[in-house]
Amino acid sequence: MATTKKPLTAAQFKKKVLQHLNFTSSQDNFVENPTAVLRAVCLTVNEVVYEKLKETNTYHKEHKTRSINYLSLEYLMGRMLSNNLHNLDLFDVAKKAVASLGLEIEDLFEEGHDLALGNGGLGRLAACFLDSLATMDFNAVGYGIHYEHGLFKQQFHQGRQIETPDEWREYGNPWEVCRPEAVQEIPLFGNVETIANADGSVKKVWHSGQIIKGVPWDVPIVGYNSKTVNVLRLWESRASSHFDWDQFNSGAYQDANAAQNQAETISKVLYPNDETDAGKELRFIQQYFFCACSMKDIIKRYQDQFADDWSHFAEQVVIQLNDTHPTIAILELMRTLIDEYDFSWTDAFTLCRKIFAYTNHTLLPEALEKWSVAMFERVLPRHLEILYSINEFFLDEEVSALWPNDHQIRGRLSLIEEGPHKMVRMAHLCVVTAFKVNGVAQIHSDLVKSDLFPEFNQLYPSKLTNVTNGVTPRRWLKACNPELSALLDSKVKTDWAKDLSSLAEIAKFADDADFQKQFMDIKHHNKVKLTEEILATTGVVVSPDAIFDVQIKRLHEYKRQHLSFLHILALYRRLLENPDYDMHPRVYIFGAKAAPAYYLAKEIIYAINKVAEVVNNDERIKGKLKVVFMPNYRVTLAEKIIPAADVSEQISTAGKEASGTGNMKLALNGAVTIGTLDGANVEIAEEVGDDNIFIFGNTVDDIKALDANGYNPYDYYSNNQEIKACLDWLHTDYFTPGKPGELAAISRSLLEGGDPYRLLADYAAYAEANIELDKAYKDKKRWARMAIINTAKMGKFTSDRSIQDYVDNIWKLTPISH
Ligand code: 26Q
């Protein structure tokens, strides 16, 4: 590996920025044009980045390093500049250089767009993993889709969510580079011809009906204080060169144009995680387009080194499937090996079983992907044949061996769900083929084994495993919380951003009055900054002396934003009934997008906004309770809210949240969790200890017992005066003057709707835990201690540890040697 070059000085950096401003952007009045300066700064950083990328590639070529190929339909990268500056150790240099141009670097950051090519946790996890892979010097490629529009922008109009398109690259994106040399062509539709060979065997030929071009855009992924720059390769769909120019020239513009539009539609927009999108043909084509491009690229990279000798493929390549969304890659590799490289079926399947591993992110039955056999056959006829052949082998050889003649089990495990509309079960294909299947937190992985795939666990005893999620401390502490980072730097000798467990050293200061003051002063200052942001975006005045109680995540019933909503109503009632009601002032801060067609989720947003309007303007309660719903929650907003949080709300129904990762980011920044024993909360509680977390509510087993006894939400409604009063309140026009019952959808879902997420069963325990929490906060020393311990004990939850677990137990990679 080339020796590391001398780092740039601020003067050199400034000179390069000016050059880019003059020659690349031809801008001279730069102080008036911060976007031009931002671009010039990014281009300057890219000079360093691309040099390192070249060195990384050269190293791996020379050493024939095994690579991990991460396939994900989603990447929530957020903004890139601040992260790249930190990771390259250029932050101070750039800050100085930009200051000498008369600008603040922090103001430049604000000009940047979020790369929001994902919905939530799963997409952000992929981004954290890429950061760790580069930081730990592993050879990794992330593959994804170059969506023209990422996750929609959210605005509130009279309290209701309005979606507008995300235009993240309307004016270009300095962090990506197009790689025309790696374009791929992808067939779709058509039919399969069976040709009989002379020896009695058959050859299958897929005659496609359409060909789509896949154009790769590479986004460099810069490791923190490492030798590596990897890439995230995002595929954009275009009409292929088979575009009918004759037709176009002969005047049939519309037909020719329609083909082009249709091709470009494939990568046009990210699906917003919506049940109504389940089964949509375009989503399926998106998945196939992306998988086929990625598989061809992986094979091409391999063949550049080993030509047609496939004997090293399984040593060189491992592919991780981020949920079932890229499952079709399995069938695509099978098809390629059999139809294009003359592999026998058995050799092809044996190879596939060495290459793919699968991560499950959900137990919710409605979220398990299924595709109709009819649609499968229309779009990918050859892949369906291969799927059937795998199913036959699986049922007749493997299932039959363990459960001979057990038709029930065969039906349950089959890759095909029988019924009036036959469906393909994508998760089953993954579990059958992958050599490892992991859940994302211990409790979730245990449930994957015991409840989701019990028979598969019997069939393949060591296949199902756990890798607990993690988050990158570079973005989620160092970059987003510079003041706390500086304090930690002053106390911890090792580079905690690379070795997060070393933060445990600060536990010894948890009772130290000076340290407590420094720690809590920083929290207070972060709260002051957030106060300004809240005022600017919502017009609500909040006090930084109040408890900042934060619930930031996608809006979903299982996450139970409406549990804290109900509790807010209760607090408001208590304050109205007794103006001296003893509680420390609290600000509830929500951030959440609802899937556009998710009716109840949108009603919950509306209800919170309506209650906020009334509560925030009611002078009788003397500012003791405030509610803000910050619009357009995204990575960039998370980076502002998290450092300012006192309380982290993690209150999903036990057994429903696979892991959660916001819980880790908030605790890392010194917020105290109030939460259920769900997902990674369980492991967070183990790390921080029972005294430093507020755990409440029914456990997974309790919930099962409740269900077994016949759950009846009216029991709680009738027996708990507060629940009754608050739910009844929603049927009045108190919060929606002149429109009684406008917020009643929530109450209806909890009562007539059967309370599917058992919210009422946890209400009393939640209210009780909040009283404990309030008491703890009033004891300043106790709270400071809790906050410090939370930061100190998050070592386990760095994504570096997750990646090391994947490497040791699944991927078996070796890093660049130093
Ligand atoms: C499905 C069908 C059609 C269109 C979209 C989708 C779709 C898209 C995204 C389904 C699911 C997702 C995302 C799921 C997700 O973010 N899961 C979360 O993953 C995190 C990382 O492991 C966990 O921490 C969370 O607990 C889990 O909810």
Residues whose N, C-alpha, C, O or C-beta is under 5 A from the ligand:
A	BS01	26Q	N119 G120 G121 L122 G123 L125 Y271 N273 D274 D277 A278 H361 V440 E657 A658 S659 G660 T661
